[in-house]
């Protein structure tokens, strides 16, 4: 049975796990760590670095080191979230022609799925090295509150990385699988997931191996990165007040401050104070300037109080949507590195009135849960069913610019809903279907996922035609929409992709480019190319031999037959050298067959010279 990777593609760090004998196994990276930084660096020499090695060189190469790309994936350039990220990122975030986001590094533009794919490629390589076997399939997790655009973009990243993404699942749901793998008792649990860039809260009903998501809520732009930014802003203010020097335009200094801020945040989870010492952070006419300050846990809590409080509303909303009170919850599970922060733990305790469960590594549970989901799909993990929900309502724009919902938020997926609509004008010949996602009554306030037209109506007064619109959400949370004229049965069906986004051609081009960046992929691609040439040439020569072989003398017939048999064996061997040798030998067979074809008519077409047109020659 082929292995399937369970991947937590985090904002700050990634975690990969696989099933091993019915037990989830976290895959370590080359440094021996069980998580890998979600960072990609591009060196002056054209080298691409991923993970810890990219993080180490970020201080000296900030402009060309990309981090927190998850916050940009599936978003438009003019969105408030991207504009906020643009303010602080040391790398360039630019506008694509279609309004999407691009990241400019060393005069080349990359889409967020491309950067994410580079991280996934590294995770794939690392897993293959650990298992000593190729891996081609994966389960990838996303925040529960990711919309369709963000889910599609994540799936595109997997494709670019050379992975078949079997399923996209929500991070809190994956975490619940990891926490309760072998438990069959009936419980209502809350998964509080505060990671590097996103916050999710989900409420699940567990019982007899069934994991049913009852509700979900969250914030796709709230996480550890924001906490780091608050510390960074404080450091900038402290230094400017003391030295009268602003570091806000000094990208190198900002990168050093960011790294120090992250370190201090981690230290304050276990200590009450953290000393930040950054020598030679700047200089003026009087000489070099150093930054040396102490950040206390109380000050950190003060700086980030509003960020922690922002998690309260989604928690209360999730409870309300599930029809529960805090007292109804049996357990609260903590997920994500930010749940190590003492003030976060206190807030969770205040909201739900109970001590949260912390018996698992919060940075690994999502990846482990993804691996378990892989095990469920493969039949390795039995007696477990996962029932997830869609985080936002889905529907279409109707008369007056209103939003008509077909699928309500927190509906269990997969699901399929149908509704009948009609025309608003006499003799209307076409209908535009604008697919929307959101919760606002007015269509323009929701996110458009895509548009398509249904044409060819028979002329009729308004209100007469009946148009059947069907929404189908698969197990990945990806939306499929169809519209059918019930009179003519004419139908238009699409898999909704975000307006803009990467086209199929762009994805194909990116995949091809990614192959060139990996030596292993280069070898595979070369084999595939040679095999294709060999297969085509072999087929052509076999056809010619079947038609004209009887005209050859015994010696030549035996030789050609031997070459053809050798080519079939080489094709099956998957060896570049054997395929190359056979390709050359097929050239000899082609010459022998071409010669007999030129001087003899086709046995099947008497008098018709060159009946098959001759065999192909190797290029």
N, C-alpha and C positions, 0 to 999 in steps of 0.2 A: 504494500500500500504506500503510495507516495505521501510524503510529508506536506503538511499545510502550515504555513507560518501564521501565527497570531500576532498582529502588529498594533501596538499603541503608538500611533504617529503623533507625538505630543508637540506642543508649542516650544517647550524648552528641551525636553529629553524624550527619547523613544525607548520602548521596551519590546523585545521579541521573545515569544515563547512557542514551543511546539509540544505536542503530546508524545510521551514516551512510555509505552506500556500502560496506558490509561491514566498516567500522571502528567500534569503540565510541567514542563521544564523550561526555565528561563535561560536564554542563550546569552552567554557573556561575550563581550567584544574582545579585541586583541589586547586591550589594556587590562583585561580581567574584570572590568566593571559590568554590572548587570543592566545598566542604562547607558544610552549613547546620546550625547548632545545633538540637538536638531540644528546643526550649524554646517554651512558649506563655505569654504574659503577658496579663492582663486588667486594663485600666486603670479608673480611677475613673469615667470617662465612658462606660464600656461598650464601649470599643474592644478588639479582640482582636489581639494582636501575635504574630508567629511568627518564629523564627530569631534572627538577630543583633540585630535591634531589640528583641526580647523579652529577650535576654541583657543588653543594655546597661542596661535599666531595672530589672533584677532586684534591684540593690542597694537602690534606693529603694522597691521594691514586692515584697519577698520573699514575703509571705503569699499573693500572687496571681500568682505566677510558678511554673509547673509544669515540672519537668525530670525526666529519668530515668524517665519513665512506662513505658518498656519493662520495667523491673524489676517493675512491678505488673500488667502485662497478663496476663490469663488466670489470675490467682492468687486465692485466697480471702483474706479479710481477716485471719483468724486464723492464717495461715501464718507461720512464723518469718521468712521473707524480708520480708513486708509489715510485720511488727512491727518489724523492724530498720530498714526504710526510714522508718517512722513516727517513730522516735526522732529522726532527724536532719533530716527534710524540713521546710523552713520553711512549706510549705503544709499544709492539713489533709487527712489521709487518714482516711476514715470507713467505717463498716460499712454495706453495703446490706442491705435486708430479706432477700435471698436468700443472704447471707453473702459476696457479692462485695465488691470494693473500689470505693469512690467517692472522688472528689477534690472537696472543697468549696472553691469559690472565689466570693467575693462573694455568699454565701447561696444558691448554686446548686450542685447536685451533678452531676459529670460522671463517666462511666465511663472507664477507661483507653483503650478503643477510640475513644471520642469525642475524647479529647485527641490520640491518635495520628492520627486522621482529620484534625484541624486542621492537623497538620504535613504530612500527605499532600496536603491541599488546596493548601497553599502550594507544595509541590513541583510539583504539577500545573500551577498557574498559572504558575510560573516557567518550566517546560518549554514550555508553550504560548506564552509570550511570546518565548522564545528561538527556537522553531521556526516561529513565526507560523502555527501550525496547532493545531487541537484534538487532545487526546490523551485517550482513554477507557479504555485498557488498560494493565496493568502486570504485571510480575514483581516480587514482593516477597520479600526474603530474611529468614530467621530463623535464630537460633542452631541448630546441629545438635541440641542437646540440649533444645530446646523440646518440651514435650509437646503432646498433641492440643488441650487447652484453650487453650494459648498460640497455637497455629497458627490455630485457629478464630477467636480474638479478633483476631489480626492481619488475617485475611481480612475479618472484620466491619469493621475500621477502614478497609480499602480500599473496601468497599461504601459506607460512610457518606460517604467522600470523593468518591463518584461515579465510582469506578474499577471496572472489571471485572478482577478479579485472575485472570489466566490460570494462574498457578502460584505456589505457595510453594516456594522452594528453600532449602537449607541454605547458610549463609554460607561455610563452608570450601569447599564444592563450587563455589560461584560464584567464589570467589577462584582456585581451581585453573584454571577456564576462562580467567580473565584472564591468568594467568601463562603458560599454555601454549596460547594460541590457535592458533598456527601450527606447533606441534611434533608430529611423528608418532612420535618415538622411544619405545620402551617403557621406562617408569620406574615405580618405587614412590616416591611422594612423601608427605610429612607436611605438612599445613596446620595451623600453630600460630596460632590466632586469639584474641588477647587484646584485647578492645575496651573500651568505656566501662563496660559493665555485665555482660558475659558472657564466658566462656572456652569455646572449643571446640577440640578437636583431632580431625582426621580423617586417615585413611590411604587413599590412592587408588592404583589401578593405572591407568596411562596407557599406551595403545598403539593405534596406527592409528585415531586419532580417537575412541576410546572412553574415557570417564572413568568408571571404576567405583569407587565408594566401598566399601572393604573393611571398615572399622570406623569408629566415631566414639565419642567420650566428651567429657566436659566438666563445666562448673559454670555454671549459669544465674544465679548470684549472686556473680560474681567479675569485677572489671574496674577500670577507671580510677577510677570513683567511690569504690571502697574505698581506693585509694591516696590520693586527695584527702582522704578522711576521716581517714586516719592522720596526715597533715600537719596537718589542722585540729585534731585532738585534741592534737597536740604544741604547736601555737600557743596553744590554750586553757590548757594546763598551764603553759607558759612565762610567759604574761601573768599568770595567777593567782599564780604563785610570786613574780613581781617586784612586782606592784601589789596583791596580796591582793584582787583583784576577779574574780568569776566572770562570764564572758560567755555561759554556757550557756543562759540564758533570754532573751538579747537577740537576737531574730531578725534585726534589721538588722545587728548586728555579726557574727553567724554567716554571713550571706550575703557580707559583705565578706571574711571569713576564708576562706570556701570558694573565692571567686574568686581570692584571693591564693594559696591552696594549689594550685589547678589551674595557675596561671601558673608557680609555683615548680617544680612537677613537670615541666612542659614545658621550662623553662630547664635543669634538671639532666640532661636527655638530651644536651645539648651542652656544658654548663658544669659545673665541679666545685663551685660554690657559687651560691646565690641569696639575694639580700637582699630581705626582706619588710618594707616600710615602710608602715604604716597609721596616719596621723595621726588624732587625735580619735576613737579607737575606743571610748572610754568617758570617764567623768568621775566625780569624787567631790567632797567638800567642798573639797579643795585645788586643784581645777581639772581641766582636760582631761588625758586619758591617751593616750599614743601607744604603738604597738607597732612596734618596730624590732629585728628579729632576723636572723641569718644561718643558713640551712639548707645544710649541706654535702651532697654526694652520698653520702658515707660514712654520715652520719646518716640520710638518706633511705633508704638500703639497709637500715640497721638497723631502721628503723620498719616497713618493708614486707617484710622477709625472709620471714615466714611466708606472705604473700600470694603471693609468687613461687614459694615451695616448693609451694604448693597446686596448681600446674600440673603438678607432676611425676607424681603418681599417675594422672591422666587420660591422660597421655602413655604411661605404661607399660601402662596398661589397654588403650588403643587398639592398641598393638603386640601385646599378648597375644591380643586378640580377632581380629586379622588374621593371627595365626600367624607373626609376624615378630620379628626382633631388630633392635636399633638399626643394626647393621652392614648389614642388608638394605635399608635406606632409601637411596635415591639422592639425594634432595634434601629440604630442609626449607624451606617457604615461610612467611614471616612476614606476618601480617595483623592489622590493628587498630592504632590509634594507640599503645597501650601497648607494642608491640614495638619502639618507638624507645628505650625505657629500656635503658641499658647492662647492668644486672644481669639483665634478662629475656633479652637476647641471649646473655649468658654462660651462663645456665641452659639455654637451648635447646642451646647448644654442648656443654654437659656431658651432657645427656640423650641426645643423638643422635650425639655424637662427630664432628660436622662443622659447617662454617661455614654458617649459614643464608643462604638467598637473599634479597637485599634490593634487587633491581633494579626493583621497582615501588613506587609510593606505597601504603603499607599501609592508608591511610584511604580509598583510591579503588577498590581491586581488587575489593571485593565488589559495589559498584554497577556497575562495568564488567562483571564476570562475569554479573550479572543481565541486563544489556543483551545480552550474547552469547547467553544462554539464550533471550531473546526472539527474537534473530536465528535461532537453531536452530528454534524453533517456527514462525517465519514462512518458513523456507526460505532466508533471506538468508545464513545461515552453513551451509555444507554439509559433509558428511563428518565430522560430530561427533555423538556420542551420549553422553548423560549418564545414568548409572545410579546413583541415590542409594539410601540405606538408611533404615530406620526406627530411631530412636535407642533405643527402649525396647520391651520385650516387650508383647504384647497377648493378652488372653484373657478368661475369665469366672470367676466365683466358682462353685465346685462344693461337693459335700457336705462338711460339716465345716468350712466356711469357708476352704477351700483355693483357691489360685489355679492354674487350669489354663491353660497357655499354648497359643495356637493359632499365633501368629506370634512367633518369637524375635527379640530385638533384633539389629540389623545385618543384617536380611533385606533384600535388594534390592527396591526398590519401583519401579513398582506391583506388588502381589502379592495373591493370593487364596488363602486356606486354609479348609478345611472339616473338621469333626469331628462325629461322632455322639455324642449324649448320651442319657440316659434319665431317668425319674422316680425319686424316692426314697420315694414313699408310694403305697399302693393307691388306685385310683380318683381319682388326682390330676387336677383339671380345668384347672389352669393352671400355668405355669412362669414364674418371674421370672428374667430374664437381666440380671445385673449385669456390665457391661463394664468391665474393669480394664486399667490400664497400669502397668507396673513390673517389678521383678525379685525381689520377696519371695515366699516360698512361701505365706505366710498372706495371704489376700485383703485383710484390713483394713489391712495395712501398705502396700498399693498404692493408687494413685489411681483412684477410680471416675469413669469418663467419662460414664456414663449408665446408666439402667435402662429396661427395657420388659418387657411381659408377653405371653406367647403363651397364648391361651385356646382353649377348645372341644375339649379332648381327649375321646375316647371312653373311658368307664370301663374301666379295665384294671388288673391287678396291677402293682405297682411293678417296674420293670425291663423291662416289655414295650414301652411306647411308645418310638419312636425319633425323636429330635429332632435335626435337622441344623442345626448352627450354622455360619455362614459369616462370615469376616472378610475384608473387601476394603479395601485401602489404595490410594488413588489417588496420582497423581504429586505431589500437594501434601502427601502425608503425612496426609491427612484420612481418618478411619476410617468405613467403612460396615459395618453388622452386620445379619444376617438370621437368623431362626430359623424352621424349618419342621417341622411335624408330618408325618412321612412317611406316616402312615396316612390322614390326611384332606387332606393338602396345604395345610392352613391355614398361612399365613405372616405373619410380622411383620417388617418391614424398617425400619431407621432410619439416618439419617446421624447418627453420634454427635456430639452437642453436649454441652459440659460441663454437669453439673448446676448450675443457676443460670445464669450467663452472661446475655447479652442475648437477649431473645425477638425474634421476627420483628417484632412490633408496635413494640417499643422501637427496633429498628434503623430501621424505617420512620419513626417519629416523629423520631428523631435526624437522619435524612437530610433530612426536610422542614425541620427547624429549621436545619440547615446551609445549606440553600438560601437562607434568609432572611438569613444572615450574609454572603452574597457577592452583590455587585451583578450580576456576570456571570450567576450562577445564577438570580438574581431575574428577569432579562430572559428567560432561557431558559424558566424555569418559566411566566412570563407568556405567552410564545409558545405553549407546549404547551397551556396552559389555553384560550387563545383558539382554537387549532386544534381542540381537542376539541369546544368549543361550536359552532364553525363546521361541523365535520364532521357532528356530530349534527343540527344544524338543516338543513344542506344535504341530508342523507340523507332527512330527514322531508319536506322541501319537494319533493325530486325524486320521491318516492313519490306525493305528492299531485298533483304536476303530471302524472305519467304517468297517473293515474287520472281527473283532472278537467280537465286542460289543454284538451281538445277542446271543453269547454263555454265557454271564455273567448273573447271577441272577438279579432280579429286583433292589435289594438294591445296589449292586455293580455297576450296569449299571447307576443308578441314580447318585451315588457318582462320578463316572468318568466323566459323562456328566457335572455335576456341576463344577468339577475341571477345565475341559476344557473351559467351558464358563467363569469361573473366570479368567483364564489365558488370554483369548482374551480381557477382560475388562482391565486387568492389563497392557497388552501390549499397549493399546490405552491411558492409563492414563499418561504415561511418568513419573511414580513415581518409584524411586529406591526401596523403601520399599515394595510397592505392587508387583513389578516384582520379588523381592527376595522371598517374601512369596509364590507367585504363583509357582516359580521355585521349592521350597521345596514340595509344594502340588503335583506338577506334578510327583515328585519322587514316591509318594504314588500311583498315577494312573499308572505309569510305572510298579510298582510291581504287581498290580492287573492284568494288561494286559499281562505281561510277564508270570504270572502263568497260565493263560488260554491258551496262545500260546504254552507253553511247553507241555501241556497235551491234546491238541486238534489239529487236522489237520486243515489246512487252508480251509475255506469254498469254496474258489475259486480254490483250488488245492487239490482235494480229495486225501488223503494219503500222501501228502507232508507236513511233519512237519515243523512248523514255517514258514509259507508262506512269511511273511514280514520280517523275520529275527529278529523280536522283536523290541520294541521301544527303543529309546536311553534313557540313564539314565543321570541325571544331574551330572556334575563333581564337 
